[in-house]
Amino acid sequence: MIDINKTMSQIDEQIVKDIVDDVTQLIFDESQKLVPVDSGRLKASGKIIKEKDREIIRYTAPYAYYVHEDANGRGFKFLERAIFKVRNNV
């Protein structure tokens, strides 16, 4: 016998996971457009990390934090700006 409630719950979980995957990818793609490029190392260090309950966009170049937080730099808040841009367009 099929448990309809369990099946619907699994379908709902998959839909949510697909939406999170899609939105995370949109944000990552937009951040790749906004990240400043000198050597390309910072841009190349960007990645999406998928964990059981969440997805993380991370830039792993040693200076990523400083570029992101430097209010006088051209990369200021490039990841947050990507989030807002995607949020306004979804």
C-alpha positions in Angstrom: 0.0 0.0 0.0 1.2 3.5 -0.8 1.5 6.0 2.0 0.2 9.1 0.3 1.2 11.5 3.1 4.8 10.1 3.1 4.9 10.3 -0.7 3.7 13.9 -0.7 6.2 14.8 2.0 9.0 13.4 0.0 7.8 15.3 -3.1 7.5 18.5 -1.1 11.1 18.0 0.2 12.4 17.5 -3.3 10.6 20.6 -4.6 12.1 22.7 -1.8 15.6 21.2 -2.4 15.3 22.0 -6.1 14.2 25.6 -5.4 17.1 26.1 -3.0 19.5 24.6 -5.6 18.2 26.9 -8.3 18.3 30.1 -6.1 21.7 29.3 -4.8 23.0 28.9 -8.3 21.4 32.2 -9.4 23.1 34.0 -6.5 26.4 32.3 -7.2 26.2 33.2 -10.9 25.4 36.8 -10.1 28.3 37.0 -7.5 30.6 35.8 -10.2 29.6 38.8 -12.3 30.2 41.2 -9.4 33.4 39.8 -7.9 36.3 42.1 -8.9 39.0 40.4 -11.1 42.6 41.3 -11.0 44.4 37.9 -11.2 41.2 35.9 -11.4 42.2 33.9 -8.2 39.3 35.3 -6.1 36.7 34.6 -8.8 38.1 31.1 -9.3 37.9 30.4 -5.6 34.1 30.7 -5.6 32.1 27.6 -5.0 28.8 26.2 -3.8 29.1 23.8 -0.9 26.0 21.5 -0.5 25.4 20.1 2.9 22.5 18.1 4.1 20.4 21.0 5.3 21.9 24.0 3.6 23.9 25.3 0.7 26.8 27.8 1.2 28.4 30.1 -1.3 32.1 30.5 -0.3 35.0 32.4 -1.8 38.2 30.7 -0.4 41.0 33.0 -1.6 42.9 34.1 1.5 41.9 37.7 0.8 38.2 37.1 -0.1 36.9 38.6 3.2 39.0 41.8 2.9 37.8 42.4 -0.7 34.2 41.8 0.3 34.4 44.1 3.4 36.5 46.9 2.0 34.1 49.8 1.7 36.5 51.7 -0.5 37.1 48.8 -2.8 35.3 47.8 -6.0 34.3 44.5 -4.6 32.5 45.8 -1.6 29.7 43.4 -0.6 29.8 41.6 -4.0 28.0 38.6 -2.5 25.4 40.5 -0.6 24.7 42.6 -3.7 24.2 39.4 -5.7 21.7 38.2 -3.1 19.7 41.4 -3.3 19.7 41.5 -7.1 18.5 37.9 -7.3 15.9 38.5 -4.6 14.5 41.5 -6.5 14.3 39.5 -9.7 12.8 36.2 -8.5 
